[in-house]
Amino acid sequence: MDGGIQRDSTGGASVIDGASGYLGIDLGALARNYEKLAAEVAPARAAAVVKADAYGLGAGRVAEKLYAHGCRHFFVAQFVEALRLRPLLAADAAVFVLNGLQPGNESACARENIVPVVNSLEQWHAWSGMAKTLGRTLPAVLQFDTGMSRLGVPPEERAALAGLVSAGGCIDVLFLMSHLASADDAESEQNEDQRAEMERVAAEFPGFDVCFANSGGIFLGKAYHGVLARPGIALYGGAPTAGRANPMEPVVSLDVAVVQTRSVPTGTRVGYGASHVTPGPARLATIAAGYADGLPRSLSGRGAAFCDGVRLPIVGRVSMDSITIDISALPEGRLALGSRVEILGPHQSLEDVARDAGTIPYEILTGLGQRYRRQYR
Ligand SMILES: *Cc1c(COP(=O)(O)O)cnc(C)c1O
């Protein structure tokens, strides 16, 4: 120990003792979730979507763990993410860029052995132009818009693209893909509409494999699996289907330190704007995380922390760096400076926090900030 500074076991960076928040990441649970999803789609294979730093959990650590459990296909959203991830993985792992390439990234993409998703004729021309310049074949995935109007070759470009693909050339098309817009809603008609559209795409591009399902899509059944599924949120413990029991194991826990406690009389104003006034005598604790740490301001007066399984409601507004909770339900002295309360864990799931915040688990997970100490198990 060096004046309270020690080496972090995860990366060798210097960290200070006494972090204000601890983000636990259970790599064993992550691996079991991967194996469960892989079994669900077998004989198709399961890729891993590790965009946005593996939904905030650390793309390097997550990808290395999943590689050890047989995963060989890793999807990121942006080229810059692929550049960071690629050197961490063995050559037999493929890294795909879902958003495709910005003009000017083609040569770096080819050099770094990264596979772009081609989302338009324009991107096809840029990538095949690079292949011609280099005088070699380059790999690509073709994404089609089957009804989400976000990314992918639009229906009116399909015939032209099919002509270019069948003419042959220097692009090695690895597979066709599309993305489901409503897969978390098992009842949505859009799922079947998109599946039928993807079937038409596959007929127009004969001989190629299909990659289709995200987490929700995996649980829509075999017709959605193609040869490769692309789960993200389910790997990280999020519920693949809204409103149904979550079959995945939780991966993330979050404990936040108490920085101050106080006892207050009836009528005490709490927090910015005094949006809470104590209706009776109360004991309060201020904890060291706020909206800058990914606990949205919309949790003001709505969410809770837990201690010993006891619900401790958030009172008043969520601040940038702190939140005040009512701890009157706990025995006096149970919480003090340096104690920790549970924000994510056995008593409160990602879904619970997302519901209280009026958002989705994805946004909570990807927002969990950089000030927490990440502890991999
Ligand atoms: C984010 C994303 C996924 C993963 O979605 P989940 O719902 O997290 O499983 C899969 N495919 C594409 C194209 C995506 O953008």
The ligand as an SDF file (V2000), in Angstrom:
LIG
                    3D

 15 15  0  0  0  0  0  0  0  0999 V2000
  -27.3930   -4.1740  -30.5990 C   0  0  0  0  0  0  0  0  0  0  0  0
  -27.6340   -5.1250  -31.6990 C   0  0  0  0  0  0  0  0  0  0  0  0
  -27.7910   -6.5040  -31.4350 C   0  0  0  0  0  0  0  0  0  0  0  0
  -27.9100   -7.0600  -30.0440 C   0  0  0  0  0  0  0  0  0  0  0  0
  -29.2070   -6.7770  -29.5700 O   0  0  0  0  0  0  0  0  0  0  0  0
  -29.7210   -7.2910  -28.1380 P   0  0  0  0  0  0  0  0  0  0  0  0
  -31.1470   -6.8930  -28.1380 O   0  0  0  0  0  0  0  0  0  0  0  0
  -28.9060   -6.5800  -27.1310 O   0  0  0  0  0  0  0  0  0  0  0  0
  -29.5170   -8.7580  -28.1070 O   0  0  0  0  0  0  0  0  0  0  0  0
  -27.8580   -7.3660  -32.5100 C   0  0  0  0  0  0  0  0  0  0  0  0
  -27.8180   -6.9040  -33.7710 N   0  0  0  0  0  0  0  0  0  0  0  0
  -27.7070   -5.5850  -34.0660 C   0  0  0  0  0  0  0  0  0  0  0  0
  -27.6870   -5.1500  -35.4820 C   0  0  0  0  0  0  0  0  0  0  0  0
  -27.6330   -4.6560  -33.0370 C   0  0  0  0  0  0  0  0  0  0  0  0
  -27.5500   -3.3590  -33.3350 O   0  0  0  0  0  0  0  0  0  0  0  0
  1  2  1  0
  2  3  1  0
  2 14  2  0
  3  4  1  0
  3 10  2  0
  4  5  1  0
  5  6  1  0
  6  7  2  0
  6  8  1  0
  6  9  1  0
 10 11  1  0
 11 12  2  0
 12 13  1  0
 12 14  1  0
 14 15  1  0
M  END
$$$$
